[in-house]
Amino acid sequence: MKTLPMILFLAALAGGRAYATCSYPRPPDHIPDGNTASLQEMLAGESAIKAYNADIKAYTDCLRLEHDQALSTQDPTKMTPDQKKAYDKQKAELDNILIQKNDAAVDAVTTLTNHFNEQVKIFKAKHKSKS
């Protein structure tokens, strides 16, 4: 009956791959246009970007936690060679999923932040010339 714990372990790992409790955050609905936005709109945009960045950080922390929890259900040092091989394969898959999801989230927030920063430069240039 040593196979039952391994089957349960692998099922737990497979279920963990979905990262079901980690909800991908919604990006801000609107990034202000630096050419036409008011100061209040730019400040609201800044707040939305900061909140989105915090949400992405929470999301990636959640992914890491679920990844680590999925891998902590069994001790690899107590596994048979076949069990260890299966564990290593599942770990590699979970590691890859974590990396892909983390990188995609970081890329998304970086792209949005860079776009907002471009709009801030436009806004500042426009308002500097009026001073």
DRENVEX-383945 format. One line per field, with one value per residue: residue in one letter; chain; residue number from 1; x, y, z of N, C-alpha, C, O in turn. Coordinates in steps of 0.02 Angstrom, whole numbers, padded with zeros to 5 digits. Example, Ala and Ser with C-alpha at 12.3 -4.5 7.8 and 13.67 -1.06 7.14 Angstrom:
DRENVEX-383945
type: A | S $
mol: A | A $
seq: 1 | 2 $
n_east: 00660 | 00642 $
n_north: -00284 | -00112 $
n_up: 00390 | 00354 $
ca_east: 00615 | 00684 $
ca_north: -00225 | -00053 $
ca_up: 00390 | 00357 $
c_east: 00660 | 00645 $
c_north: -00165 | 00002 $
c_up: 00390 | 00394 $
o_east: 00712 | 00670 $
o_north: -00166 | 00057 $
o_up: 00423 | 00402 $
***
This chain:
DRENVEX-383945
type: M | K | T | L | P | M | I | L | F | L | A | A | L | A | G | G | R | A | Y | A | T | C | S | Y | P | R | P | P | D | H | I | P | D | G | N | T | A | S | L | Q | E | M | L | A | G | E | S | A | I | K | A | Y | N | A | D | I | K | A | Y | T | D | C | L | R | L | E | H | D | Q | A | L | S | T | Q | D | P | T | K | M | T | P | D | Q | K | K | A | Y | D | K | Q | K | A | E | L | D | N | I | L | I | Q | K | N | D | A | A | V | D | A | V | T | T | L | T | N | H | F | N | E | Q | V | K | I | F | K | A | K | H | K | S | K | S $
mol: A | A | A | A | A | A | A | A | A | A | A | A | A | A | A | A | A | A | A | A | A | A | A | A | A | A | A | A | A | A | A | A | A | A | A | A | A | A | A | A | A | A | A | A | A | A | A | A | A | A | A | A | A | A | A | A | A | A | A | A | A | A | A | A | A | A | A | A | A | A | A | A | A | A | A | A | A | A | A | A | A | A | A | A | A | A | A | A | A | A | A | A | A | A | A | A | A | A | A | A | A | A | A | A | A | A | A | A | A | A | A | A | A | A | A | A | A | A | A | A | A | A | A | A | A | A | A | A | A | A | A $
seq: 1 | 2 | 3 | 4 | 5 | 6 | 7 | 8 | 9 | 10 | 11 | 12 | 13 | 14 | 15 | 16 | 17 | 18 | 19 | 20 | 21 | 22 | 23 | 24 | 25 | 26 | 27 | 28 | 29 | 30 | 31 | 32 | 33 | 34 | 35 | 36 | 37 | 38 | 39 | 40 | 41 | 42 | 43 | 44 | 45 | 46 | 47 | 48 | 49 | 50 | 51 | 52 | 53 | 54 | 55 | 56 | 57 | 58 | 59 | 60 | 61 | 62 | 63 | 64 | 65 | 66 | 67 | 68 | 69 | 70 | 71 | 72 | 73 | 74 | 75 | 76 | 77 | 78 | 79 | 80 | 81 | 82 | 83 | 84 | 85 | 86 | 87 | 88 | 89 | 90 | 91 | 92 | 93 | 94 | 95 | 96 | 97 | 98 | 99 | 100 | 101 | 102 | 103 | 104 | 105 | 106 | 107 | 108 | 109 | 110 | 111 | 112 | 113 | 114 | 115 | 116 | 117 | 118 | 119 | 120 | 121 | 122 | 123 | 124 | 125 | 126 | 127 | 128 | 129 | 130 | 131 $
n_east: 00041 | 00107 | 00096 | -00022 | -00004 | 00087 | 00013 | -00087 | -00006 | 00044 | -00075 | -00108 | -00005 | -00033 | -00156 | -00114 | -00051 | -00138 | -00148 | -00259 | -00309 | -00246 | -00279 | -00269 | -00227 | -00330 | -00289 | -00271 | -00413 | -00396 | -00268 | -00206 | -00195 | -00056 | -00057 | -00183 | -00235 | -00288 | -00207 | -00262 | -00312 | -00192 | -00133 | -00226 | -00206 | -00075 | -00096 | -00175 | -00084 | 00012 | -00067 | -00099 | 00029 | 00057 | -00043 | 00000 | 00118 | 00067 | -00001 | 00106 | 00175 | 00078 | 00076 | 00204 | 00193 | 00091 | 00156 | 00266 | 00197 | 00135 | 00244 | 00292 | 00225 | 00276 | 00425 | 00565 | 00680 | 00640 | 00588 | 00564 | 00675 | 00598 | 00487 | 00550 | 00597 | 00476 | 00430 | 00530 | 00505 | 00376 | 00404 | 00489 | 00397 | 00306 | 00393 | 00421 | 00295 | 00273 | 00377 | 00341 | 00213 | 00245 | 00340 | 00260 | 00167 | 00251 | 00304 | 00187 | 00150 | 00264 | 00264 | 00144 | 00175 | 00285 | 00221 | 00135 | 00231 | 00287 | 00179 | 00177 | 00295 | 00261 | 00154 | 00219 | 00310 | 00221 | 00156 | 00261 | 00303 | 00202 | 00219 $
n_north: -00061 | 00057 | 00131 | 00205 | 00323 | 00390 | 00409 | 00493 | 00600 | 00640 | 00676 | 00785 | 00871 | 00889 | 00952 | 01066 | 01132 | 01214 | 01330 | 01383 | 01469 | 01588 | 01736 | 01819 | 01987 | 02125 | 02241 | 02423 | 02513 | 02624 | 02722 | 02880 | 03005 | 03094 | 03211 | 03266 | 03249 | 03300 | 03364 | 03297 | 03182 | 03124 | 03099 | 03009 | 02907 | 02872 | 02823 | 02712 | 02634 | 02608 | 02533 | 02423 | 02371 | 02331 | 02234 | 02142 | 02102 | 02038 | 01935 | 01864 | 01826 | 01742 | 01641 | 01587 | 01540 | 01441 | 01355 | 01315 | 01253 | 01147 | 01070 | 01034 | 00928 | 00801 | 00714 | 00712 | 00641 | 00524 | 00444 | 00312 | 00266 | 00271 | 00345 | 00463 | 00503 | 00528 | 00631 | 00728 | 00757 | 00811 | 00920 | 00995 | 01030 | 01107 | 01208 | 01267 | 01314 | 01407 | 01499 | 01543 | 01603 | 01700 | 01778 | 01825 | 01904 | 02001 | 02058 | 02113 | 02213 | 02292 | 02337 | 02413 | 02508 | 02571 | 02627 | 02717 | 02799 | 02860 | 02938 | 03024 | 03095 | 03162 | 03238 | 03318 | 03388 | 03460 | 03541 | 03609 | 03698 | 03789 | 03857 $
n_up: 00000 | -00017 | -00130 | -00126 | -00041 | -00124 | -00240 | -00190 | -00155 | -00282 | -00341 | -00262 | -00296 | -00433 | -00425 | -00361 | -00462 | -00526 | -00452 | -00385 | -00284 | -00302 | -00367 | -00519 | -00529 | -00579 | -00703 | -00700 | -00761 | -00840 | -00907 | -00887 | -01017 | -01051 | -01125 | -01116 | -00989 | -00824 | -00675 | -00565 | -00627 | -00668 | -00544 | -00493 | -00584 | -00550 | -00420 | -00453 | -00526 | -00427 | -00338 | -00420 | -00439 | -00307 | -00296 | -00392 | -00332 | -00217 | -00282 | -00345 | -00231 | -00175 | -00273 | -00255 | -00123 | -00135 | -00224 | -00145 | -00040 | -00107 | -00137 | -00015 | 00040 | 00050 | 00102 | 00007 | 00037 | 00095 | -00001 | -00120 | -00257 | -00378 | -00337 | -00303 | -00427 | -00493 | -00411 | -00432 | -00567 | -00561 | -00478 | -00560 | -00660 | -00585 | -00543 | -00667 | -00706 | -00603 | -00630 | -00759 | -00737 | -00640 | -00710 | -00816 | -00747 | -00689 | -00804 | -00858 | -00762 | -00768 | -00902 | -00903 | -00805 | -00864 | -00975 | -00910 | -00850 | -00964 | -01000 | -00892 | -00913 | -01031 | -00983 | -00887 | -00969 | -01049 | -00955 | -00900 | -00995 | -00990 | -00875 $
ca_east: 00000 | 00149 | 00078 | -00077 | 00021 | 00118 | -00042 | -00117 | 00043 | 00045 | -00139 | -00103 | 00038 | -00069 | -00206 | -00079 | -00028 | -00187 | -00142 | -00329 | -00326 | -00211 | -00317 | -00230 | -00259 | -00354 | -00252 | -00313 | -00456 | -00378 | -00205 | -00219 | -00156 | -00018 | -00072 | -00249 | -00256 | -00278 | -00163 | -00300 | -00314 | -00125 | -00124 | -00268 | -00170 | -00019 | -00123 | -00197 | -00024 | 00040 | -00111 | -00089 | 00095 | 00048 | -00084 | 00043 | 00164 | 00027 | -00014 | 00166 | 00187 | 00030 | 00100 | 00262 | 00168 | 00057 | 00209 | 00303 | 00152 | 00125 | 00305 | 00309 | 00180 | 00314 | 00497 | 00598 | 00733 | 00609 | 00555 | 00600 | 00701 | 00544 | 00448 | 00593 | 00598 | 00410 | 00429 | 00573 | 00471 | 00321 | 00435 | 00511 | 00337 | 00281 | 00441 | 00412 | 00231 | 00284 | 00419 | 00301 | 00161 | 00279 | 00369 | 00206 | 00139 | 00300 | 00305 | 00126 | 00153 | 00318 | 00240 | 00095 | 00211 | 00324 | 00173 | 00114 | 00288 | 00290 | 00126 | 00198 | 00344 | 00223 | 00116 | 00266 | 00336 | 00167 | 00142 | 00322 | 00305 | 00150 | 00237 $
ca_north: 00000 | 00116 | 00170 | 00250 | 00389 | 00422 | 00430 | 00552 | 00653 | 00664 | 00710 | 00850 | 00912 | 00906 | 01001 | 01127 | 01166 | 01263 | 01390 | 01404 | 01523 | 01649 | 01770 | 01869 | 02052 | 02162 | 02303 | 02483 | 02520 | 02681 | 02758 | 02947 | 03030 | 03152 | 03271 | 03295 | 03235 | 03350 | 03342 | 03249 | 03119 | 03094 | 03073 | 02949 | 02856 | 02851 | 02781 | 02649 | 02596 | 02584 | 02480 | 02365 | 02343 | 02295 | 02175 | 02093 | 02075 | 01991 | 01878 | 01823 | 01795 | 01687 | 01587 | 01556 | 01503 | 01380 | 01313 | 01285 | 01208 | 01087 | 01030 | 01016 | 00876 | 00740 | 00722 | 00675 | 00597 | 00462 | 00413 | 00262 | 00297 | 00285 | 00400 | 00523 | 00522 | 00559 | 00693 | 00775 | 00777 | 00856 | 00981 | 01033 | 01058 | 01160 | 01263 | 01299 | 01351 | 01465 | 01547 | 01573 | 01647 | 01756 | 01821 | 01858 | 01956 | 02055 | 02091 | 02153 | 02273 | 02333 | 02369 | 02463 | 02561 | 02608 | 02668 | 02773 | 02845 | 02899 | 02988 | 03073 | 03138 | 03205 | 03284 | 03367 | 03430 | 03505 | 03590 | 03648 | 03752 | 03838 | 03892 $
ca_up: 00000 | -00021 | -00188 | -00112 | -00022 | -00181 | -00284 | -00158 | -00161 | -00350 | -00353 | -00229 | -00339 | -00494 | -00406 | -00345 | -00522 | -00549 | -00412 | -00386 | -00238 | -00322 | -00420 | -00556 | -00518 | -00637 | -00712 | -00700 | -00819 | -00881 | -00895 | -00915 | -01073 | -01027 | -01164 | -01102 | -00920 | -00771 | -00621 | -00526 | -00665 | -00665 | -00476 | -00488 | -00622 | -00509 | -00367 | -00482 | -00542 | -00364 | -00313 | -00464 | -00422 | -00244 | -00310 | -00427 | -00281 | -00178 | -00326 | -00353 | -00165 | -00169 | -00316 | -00221 | -00065 | -00158 | -00252 | -00090 | -00004 | -00147 | -00135 | 00054 | 00065 | 00063 | 00109 | -00046 | 00064 | 00118 | -00058 | -00159 | -00317 | -00425 | -00309 | -00308 | -00498 | -00507 | -00373 | -00467 | -00628 | -00541 | -00453 | -00619 | -00692 | -00542 | -00548 | -00732 | -00703 | -00560 | -00667 | -00814 | -00710 | -00608 | -00763 | -00853 | -00703 | -00683 | -00870 | -00865 | -00720 | -00794 | -00963 | -00885 | -00770 | -00914 | -01014 | -00868 | -00843 | -01026 | -00997 | -00842 | -00947 | -01077 | -00941 | -00858 | -01023 | -01070 | -00903 | -00887 | -01044 | -00972 | -00812 $
c_east: 00043 | 00130 | 00022 | -00051 | 00052 | 00065 | -00075 | -00070 | 00043 | -00020 | -00138 | -00059 | 00002 | -00122 | -00174 | -00056 | -00076 | -00180 | -00211 | -00344 | -00291 | -00248 | -00274 | -00264 | -00278 | -00314 | -00299 | -00353 | -00430 | -00310 | -00216 | -00171 | -00121 | -00032 | -00137 | -00270 | -00245 | -00230 | -00198 | -00303 | -00246 | -00112 | -00166 | -00235 | -00112 | -00042 | -00144 | -00138 | 00008 | -00002 | -00103 | -00022 | 00091 | 00007 | -00043 | 00092 | 00128 | 00014 | 00048 | 00186 | 00141 | 00053 | 00157 | 00239 | 00135 | 00107 | 00245 | 00260 | 00142 | 00186 | 00322 | 00267 | 00216 | 00388 | 00532 | 00653 | 00706 | 00574 | 00599 | 00628 | 00647 | 00501 | 00486 | 00595 | 00532 | 00405 | 00471 | 00541 | 00415 | 00349 | 00458 | 00452 | 00309 | 00327 | 00431 | 00348 | 00240 | 00323 | 00379 | 00249 | 00191 | 00306 | 00315 | 00176 | 00187 | 00305 | 00245 | 00129 | 00209 | 00297 | 00191 | 00128 | 00251 | 00279 | 00151 | 00171 | 00299 | 00238 | 00143 | 00248 | 00309 | 00186 | 00162 | 00294 | 00283 | 00156 | 00203 | 00323 | 00253 | 00168 | 00274 $
c_north: 00063 | 00159 | 00220 | 00318 | 00426 | 00447 | 00493 | 00612 | 00683 | 00700 | 00780 | 00897 | 00934 | 00959 | 01068 | 01165 | 01220 | 01330 | 01423 | 01463 | 01588 | 01680 | 01824 | 01936 | 02087 | 02227 | 02364 | 02488 | 02574 | 02709 | 02827 | 02965 | 03094 | 03216 | 03305 | 03288 | 03295 | 03322 | 03288 | 03181 | 03085 | 03064 | 03010 | 02892 | 02828 | 02804 | 02712 | 02605 | 02568 | 02527 | 02416 | 02332 | 02304 | 02231 | 02121 | 02062 | 02023 | 01927 | 01833 | 01791 | 01735 | 01627 | 01549 | 01514 | 01438 | 01331 | 01276 | 01237 | 01142 | 01041 | 01005 | 00958 | 00810 | 00756 | 00680 | 00627 | 00530 | 00424 | 00359 | 00297 | 00314 | 00343 | 00466 | 00548 | 00557 | 00627 | 00747 | 00801 | 00827 | 00922 | 01025 | 01066 | 01116 | 01221 | 01302 | 01341 | 01414 | 01519 | 01582 | 01622 | 01709 | 01804 | 01859 | 01915 | 02015 | 02093 | 02137 | 02218 | 02319 | 02371 | 02425 | 02523 | 02603 | 02653 | 02728 | 02823 | 02887 | 02954 | 03042 | 03122 | 03187 | 03259 | 03339 | 03415 | 03482 | 03560 | 03632 | 03709 | 03806 | 03879 | 03957 $
c_up: 00000 | -00081 | -00174 | -00088 | -00081 | -00230 | -00255 | -00163 | -00231 | -00368 | -00321 | -00270 | -00401 | -00480 | -00390 | -00406 | -00545 | -00512 | -00405 | -00339 | -00254 | -00380 | -00453 | -00549 | -00584 | -00643 | -00709 | -00766 | -00867 | -00859 | -00926 | -00971 | -01049 | -01064 | -01142 | -01028 | -00874 | -00719 | -00579 | -00561 | -00663 | -00595 | -00465 | -00526 | -00583 | -00453 | -00393 | -00500 | -00479 | -00335 | -00354 | -00450 | -00357 | -00254 | -00346 | -00377 | -00238 | -00218 | -00332 | -00286 | -00154 | -00211 | -00283 | -00162 | -00086 | -00188 | -00195 | -00049 | -00042 | -00143 | -00065 | 00081 | 00078 | 00066 | 00055 | -00021 | 00087 | 00061 | -00089 | -00222 | -00369 | -00402 | -00316 | -00380 | -00516 | -00472 | -00410 | -00531 | -00612 | -00516 | -00511 | -00655 | -00651 | -00543 | -00612 | -00733 | -00661 | -00597 | -00721 | -00788 | -00677 | -00661 | -00801 | -00811 | -00698 | -00749 | -00878 | -00825 | -00744 | -00857 | -00948 | -00850 | -00818 | -00956 | -00973 | -00860 | -00906 | -01025 | -00946 | -00874 | -00994 | -01038 | -00913 | -00911 | -01045 | -01019 | -00885 | -00934 | -01029 | -00911 | -00825 $
o_east: 00018 | 00146 | 00018 | -00075 | 00045 | 00072 | -00090 | -00093 | 00041 | -00019 | -00164 | -00075 | 00006 | -00131 | -00203 | -00043 | -00056 | -00203 | -00219 | -00388 | -00306 | -00248 | -00246 | -00324 | -00247 | -00306 | -00360 | -00328 | -00442 | -00298 | -00232 | -00113 | -00154 | -00020 | -00143 | -00319 | -00199 | -00214 | -00167 | -00298 | -00242 | -00083 | -00144 | -00237 | -00099 | -00010 | -00133 | -00140 | 00028 | 00026 | -00101 | -00018 | 00119 | 00022 | -00050 | 00105 | 00155 | 00017 | 00043 | 00213 | 00163 | 00050 | 00159 | 00264 | 00148 | 00100 | 00253 | 00285 | 00139 | 00179 | 00363 | 00273 | 00190 | 00412 | 00529 | 00670 | 00744 | 00536 | 00660 | 00607 | 00650 | 00481 | 00457 | 00593 | 00532 | 00379 | 00448 | 00547 | 00409 | 00322 | 00447 | 00458 | 00291 | 00304 | 00431 | 00348 | 00216 | 00305 | 00382 | 00243 | 00166 | 00294 | 00323 | 00161 | 00166 | 00310 | 00251 | 00113 | 00203 | 00312 | 00197 | 00112 | 00252 | 00298 | 00148 | 00159 | 00318 | 00252 | 00125 | 00244 | 00326 | 00186 | 00146 | 00300 | 00299 | 00146 | 00195 | 00342 | 00258 | 00136 | 00292 $
o_north: 00117 | 00219 | 00272 | 00369 | 00487 | 00501 | 00540 | 00668 | 00744 | 00748 | 00828 | 00956 | 00993 | 01005 | 01120 | 01225 | 01266 | 01381 | 01483 | 01503 | 01639 | 01654 | 01867 | 01942 | 02077 | 02263 | 02356 | 02470 | 02570 | 02718 | 02832 | 02943 | 03142 | 03270 | 03366 | 03319 | 03334 | 03262 | 03239 | 03129 | 03023 | 03010 | 02963 | 02834 | 02768 | 02753 | 02661 | 02544 | 02510 | 02478 | 02361 | 02270 | 02249 | 02179 | 02061 | 02002 | 01970 | 01872 | 01772 | 01736 | 01684 | 01570 | 01488 | 01459 | 01386 | 01270 | 01215 | 01185 | 01089 | 00980 | 00960 | 00941 | 00768 | 00805 | 00619 | 00579 | 00483 | 00378 | 00360 | 00352 | 00367 | 00386 | 00517 | 00609 | 00609 | 00675 | 00803 | 00860 | 00879 | 00975 | 01086 | 01123 | 01168 | 01278 | 01364 | 01397 | 01468 | 01578 | 01643 | 01677 | 01765 | 01865 | 01918 | 01969 | 02073 | 02155 | 02192 | 02272 | 02380 | 02430 | 02480 | 02580 | 02665 | 02710 | 02784 | 02884 | 02946 | 03010 | 03100 | 03182 | 03246 | 03317 | 03398 | 03475 | 03540 | 03618 | 03686 | 03764 | 03862 | 03929 | 03992 $
o_up: 00015 | -00082 | -00207 | -00114 | -00087 | -00258 | -00292 | -00175 | -00239 | -00406 | -00349 | -00278 | -00421 | -00519 | -00403 | -00402 | -00580 | -00536 | -00419 | -00354 | -00224 | -00436 | -00419 | -00563 | -00636 | -00594 | -00714 | -00819 | -00927 | -00799 | -00985 | -00972 | -01030 | -01037 | -01148 | -01008 | -00883 | -00720 | -00560 | -00529 | -00659 | -00590 | -00432 | -00503 | -00584 | -00439 | -00361 | -00491 | -00478 | -00310 | -00327 | -00448 | -00352 | -00223 | -00331 | -00381 | -00224 | -00191 | -00325 | -00285 | -00128 | -00189 | -00282 | -00152 | -00057 | -00177 | -00197 | -00026 | -00012 | -00145 | -00057 | 00140 | 00115 | 00037 | 00058 | -00056 | 00098 | 00073 | -00084 | -00238 | -00400 | -00441 | -00333 | -00391 | -00549 | -00501 | -00418 | -00549 | -00645 | -00531 | -00510 | -00677 | -00679 | -00544 | -00611 | -00758 | -00680 | -00596 | -00729 | -00815 | -00686 | -00656 | -00817 | -00838 | -00701 | -00749 | -00904 | -00850 | -00740 | -00864 | -00976 | -00864 | -00813 | -00971 | -00999 | -00864 | -00900 | -01047 | -00955 | -00863 | -00997 | -01057 | -00916 | -00899 | -01056 | -01037 | -00857 | -00914 | -01053 | -00896 | -00778 $
***
